[in-house]
């Protein structure tokens, strides 16, 4: 698989086959991802990767808990922009439409959201965390590292779903994996496994903004 194919076929998978993923494959992907871009070579990313009984134990606690009363970090500012909010609503319409769930069916939508707690059935969960003193440039580095991981997973025939949703339970998760809350931020989880290719939630068309609405090309005749 070349890079273009990996980019084109990577998507947030929300229905997995729950098949074992061997440690050697995960180590190979993460070892290669160490070469992701990093400003000043700070390499701010940290992670804990769970499977088996430790993952099941965490998920049981998540299912029995409510989101924490103060969020780990704010990610909703773009909701104040009509242009960006429209993109969110368009994606939601596509995803829930693929599942046959009406917009007004809030109870069923909540059931779908709660599948985040078990990472949509994936048997491997990467939890990304890093020191609280890291600033916006380092957050960008972490994003490039995660993208590198997700593309390398495609090369291995695997799929993923990045889950910022996990940050709603950050303190619980950090306590479970032995990370000090006062020292580190939990950024997200990444569910890892093989996709169910027949699940409608994995096959709907993902809306994207046309290139020329986002990028200007200057200096070409």
N, C-alpha and C positions, 0 to 999 in steps of 0.2 A: 504494500500500500504506500503510495507516495503522499507527500504532505497535503496536496490539494484534495485528494480523496479522503484523507483523515479529517480535514476541516469540513468538507461537505457532508460527511456521514456522522460526525459527532453531533449529538443532540442530548438534551436532558431526558434520560430514560426514566420512566415512571412505572414500568412493569418488567421485572427481571425473572429469570428462570430459577434462581436460587440454586445454582450449581457451584460446587467448590472452586475456589481460585487458589492456586498453589502459591506459597510464599516466595518461591524463586521468581515467579513472574512479577509479583508486586515489587520485590527488591530490585529486579532488573529495571523496571519502569522508573522507580524513584531514584535509582543510582544515575540513570541517564538524565533525569530531569534536573540534576544538580547543576547542569550547564545552562539552565535558563538565565536570561538577562538579569543582572542585579546591579543597580546603581552603586558606585563606590565599592562594589563587591561585598556589600554588607550581608547578603544571603539571609534575610530576616526570617524566612519561613521555618516553622517547626510543625511537626505532625505526630499523631499517635494513630496507629492503624489497628483496628479491632476485627476479629472474626470469632466464630465458635461461641463458647460459653461466656467469655467477657462481653461480647457484643450482645448476646441474648440477655445478660444480666442488666446491661445499660438500658436496653429497649424496654424491659419490664418496668424499670423505674420511670422511664419517660412516659410510658402508657398510664402509669398511676399518678402522674404529676400534672400540674398546671404550669403554663409559661411563667417565668419569673416576673416580679412586679416592676422591675426597672430593666429596660432593654440593655443588651450588651453594647450595642452601637446603633446609630440611626441610619437607616437605609431608604427612608421614604420621602426625602426632600423632593425628588423629581415628581412626586404626585401633585406638587403645587403648580407644575407646568402643564397646561392643557395638552400641549403637543406630546409630551412624554406619557402623561396619564392615558391618552388615547391608545398609545402603543401597548400599555399594560392591559387595557380592557380588550383590545383586539386579540392579544394572545390568549387571555382568559376565555374569550368567546370560542376560539378555535379549540382549546384544550377541553373545556367542559362540553362543547358541542360534540367532540369526538366520542365522549362518554355518554351522550344523550341526556345530559343534566341541564335543566332549564336554569336561567339566571336567577329566578326567584326561589329556587329550591335550595335554600341556605343550609338546611340540615344535611343534605346529600353532599353538598360542596364541602361542608365541614368534615364529613367522613373521608373524602378524598384528601383533604389537607392533612388529616391526622395520619395518613399513610407515610408522611414524612418521618414519623416517630420510629417506624421500622424500616426506614430507607427503602421503601417500595419492594421489600423482599430481597434486597441484595445481601449476600453473605459476607461482604467486606465493606467496612466503613472507615475512611480516612477522615480524621478530625484535625483540621488545620488551626493552629494557634500560634501566637507570637507575642513578644514582649510589648507591654502597654506603651513604652516610650517611643515606639516606632511611629513615624509620621506618614503623611500621604504618599511621598515617594516610595516608601517601603511597602505600603499597602499595594501600590502598583506592582512592585516586584513580586509580591505574593500572588497577585492575580496572574502575572506572566508564568510563574512557576506552576500554578494550578492548571492553566491552559496547556502548558507543556505536558503535564502529567496526563491530561485527558486525551491529547493527541497521541501520545505514546501508548496509551491503553487501546486506542483504536488500532494501532499497528499490531498489537498483540491479539486483536480480535475481541477485545473487551469493550464494555460501555460504562457510562458513568452518569451520575446526576449530582451536580453541585448543589448543596443545600444550605443556603444562608439561614433557612428556617431553624436550623439547629441552635443558632445563637439565641433564640428565645428561651432556651433551657441551658444557657451557658454555665451557670454556677453548678447546677446538678452534674453536667457532663464533666466539668473540670474536676469536681470532687471525686467522681468515679474513676477518672484516668490519672489522678495524682498530679494535677497541674494547679499551681497556686493562683487563685482568683485575683489576688491583689497584684500579681506580677504579670499575668498574661491575659490577652483577649482571645476568646474563641471566635474565630472568623466564620467558619462554615464546616460542614461535613461534605464528603464526596462518596456517594454510594457507588460500588464497583461490582460488576458481574457481567453476564451475557444478557442482552436484551431479549424480550419476547417479541419477535418480529411481527406477530399477528395481532398484538394488542393495539387497538385504535389510538390509545393515548401516546403510543410511540410512533405513529405514522401520519398524524395530521400535518398539514402544511404550515410551516413556521413563517410568519410575516416578517419581512425585513424592509427597511427603508431603502429606496433606490440610491445607488452610489452617488449620483450627482446632487442629491439633497444633502449629503454629508461631507463631501470632499470637493475642494476646488483645485483645479489644475492650472498652474500659472507658468508661463514661459514657453509653452509649446505653440507652434504656429498652427 
